[in-house]
Amino acid sequence: NTKADDDYRNIIKNIQDVVYRSNTEGKVTLISPGVTRLLGYDSETECIGMDIAKDLYFNPSERETILNHILENGEIADYEITLKKKDGSPVVVSSSSHFFYDREGRIAGVEGIVRDISERKKAEDLFNKAFNENPCPMSISDILTGFYVEVNKAWLDALEFQKEDVIGHTAPELNIYRNLEERNRIVQSIKETGRAHNMEIEFISKNGHMRNGIFFGDVIDVSGKKMLLSAVLNITELRNTEKLLKSANEELAASNEELMATNEEFEAANEELIATNQELAHKEGELRESEKKYRSLIENISEGLMVYDRDMNIIFSNSLASSLLGIETE
């Protein structure tokens, strides 16, 4: 034993991840104590000699897939697999593995490191659910190229695209901005502050329909790459309602002006009617005075006077006519 060997063993003993080796028959020949935390075994020695595919893989066929991948590429790096705990329950892990060789250069087996990514998977699942099921249109795009990496269902529904038409393309290529100056404002804000919040923009769907939205975007880190996470609050219905309300208000204002004009005409006609009525009342008074005067003349003449209609009905007689005939005027 050398000091280097002791250091090596101490590192393996204390490492949180699981370091393992399996031979060409798929049997575990070395495994670090971290397996007790990861898979719930009492000690690492309990796992020595186990069939790695049958005893430690939740789906044994997955082992064959990994071996083929290593044969094709020389290794696997951060490859997601599902292992089986001692109690039979699954645990999602990330494996980085490769072949190791004997002194003659022949493949002696597989060695690598396995890392528990259960919490990371929970976080990813939570993010995916929040992203994909979010009612707001959301997207993830590459900062350097502008290519869309991911979009959610609400984004596709709002802009009437199929996902395969979007991924790997940019917003200008898809022609979704009604005014590219609005996109330039967003890009400038992201360059200066790393974010673009509360910016109202107009989109055009694949089928030419106008969409209004409030844009929010933040730079995030995804596997060491800078990405733009964007969300849009869809206010299309609100803006359409505002347009309808504005149009209705304009029509109402026009109707009010027309009504005011009509009222003014009515007031003028009313004043004219009042003047006409006053004139008629004046003439009526004059007529009554005239009638009174002429009736007095007729009543005081020294002859009887009667007026007949075409049917010879008496329609008027003065008092003297009635007196001469001896008949009451009535």
Salt bridges, closest charged atoms under 4 A:
ASP6 OD1 - ARG9 NH1 3.91
ASP7 OD2 - LYS3 NZ 3.20
ASP17 OD2 - ARG115 NH2 2.78
ASP42 OD2 - LYS86 NZ 3.31
GLU46 OE2 - LYS86 NZ 2.95
ASP51 OD2 - LYS27 NZ 3.85
ASP78 OD1 - ARG120 NH2 3.92
GLU80 OE2 - LYS121 NZ 3.21
ASP102 OD2 - ARG106 NE 3.19
GLU104 OE1 - ARG106 NH2 3.45
GLU111 OE1 - ARG21 NE 2.65
GLU111 OE2 - HIS98 NE2 2.96
GLU119 OE2 - LYS122 NZ 3.57
GLU124 OE2 - ARG120 NE 3.41
GLU124 OE1 - LYS121 NZ 3.90
ASP142 OD2 - LYS225 NZ 3.14
GLU150 OE2 - LYS163 NZ 2.41
ASP157 OD2 - LYS153 NZ 2.75
GLU160 OE1 - HIS209 ND1 2.99
GLU160 OE2 - ARG211 NH2 3.82
ASP165 OD2 - LYS206 NZ 3.33
GLU173 OE1 - HIS169 ND1 3.28
GLU200 OE2 - ARG239 NE 2.72
GLU202 OE1 - ARG178 NH1 2.87
ASP218 OD1 - ARG195 NE 3.82
ASP218 OD2 - HIS197 NE2 2.83
GLU242 OE1 - ARG239 NH1 2.84
GLU279 OE2 - LYS283 NZ 3.31
GLU284 OE2 - ARG288 NH1 2.99
GLU286 OE2 - HIS282 NE2 2.71
GLU291 OE2 - ARG295 NH2 3.98
